[in-house]
């Protein structure tokens, strides 16, 4: 029975010896690569812990790196693998079987009887492998267990919000302090700005975040500009009631009411709304302009002009806002002066007037100017001017010619540019081009 099972015993023994020796050879080549992978993975894990994010990517890096290092090590040792023949010869040598296993496998002799394999036949003599793998394990454990500084002790670099968002927030803060603006109309824009400001800096400076901030700024700017324009139009519509020396006619009052109605549509349709008191006063005046006295019309027009000027100031366009005329304390708004605003705005054609102040230029005269000192003249300086008259010769008239046709036949090449140099420039060029 022992003889029948001997081939299987020796086959298992040879296979086990081959696997053990090849495993040791592979481990010698794998351990340096595993150490390099552990260095990168431990740094990644500790960095992720300091950023207070999940460390999954660090473990993925460790696992993928070990797989790659193992595959590369196996490919490197394919020419130096320990084969079954090598293991059979080693057993024959250590067990003193001469060539019994080789002859039995070739069918020339029976298989030898079972013999115990000495425990010390293979000894581990590679301290470098233990050092590489131990150091790798220590590094990974350090990346996992080393203490991370507290959040408040980490110096965080401040990141400013996008300029468009900062400008919009400044506009909305200033609008919320204006009494002429309804606070409820500012809240939707402020809510959108608050939503953008709560995003992380990475999302704020992403392409979509920057586009959203720019769109919100443009929307807020357009809302302020539209409301300011409507207020200025309403102020300009009330100006005839203030400036008229006599009561306005029915047609004039109708024109004032129509212009106020047009301005009210702009106040109602925009994103920003005026205060209810100011809107109610404008609606009452548009419905019955005759009910307002010149003093009340002047007070309402002044309130509208100031509201429009405040909006222009918030938007940062005071140059296009209210302009103080300085005549009788009247505030002239865009659209109130002749010829400004559009076809339906302005009191009419601007009068043509002449000034009584004489010009400081005098009657003027032409005289010959020349300068003979060319020591400080530079290229392009004016050397002199003189007055003269056209030299007309009727006998040289060409008659009627077609547009673009040459005036005369070609007369040969001529100089089209003449350099007139100063003496100092001539000396410099002479010394350079010898």
Secondary structure, 3 states (H helix, E strand, C coil): CHHHHHHHHHHHHHHHHHHHHHHHHHHHHHHHHHHHHHHHHHHHHHHHHHCCCCCHHHHHHHHHHHHHHHHHHHHHCHHHCCCHHHHHHHHHHHCCCCCHHHHHHCCCCCCCCCCCCCCCCCCCCCHHHHHHHHHHHHHHHHHHHCCCCCHHHCCCCCCCCCHHHHHHHHHHHHHHCCCCECHHHHHHHHHHHHHHHCCCHHHHCCHHHHHHHHHHHHHHHHHHHHHHHHHHHHHHHHHHHHHCCCCCCHHHHHHHHHHHHHHHHHHHHCCCCECHHHHHHHHHHHHCHHHCCHHHHHHHHHHHHHHHHHHHHHHCCHHHCCEECCCCCCEECCCCCCCCCCCCCCCCCCCCCCCCCCCCCCCCCCCCEECCCCCCCCCCCCCEECCCCCCCCHHHCCCCCCCCCCCCCCCCCCCCCCCCCCHHHHHHHHHHCC
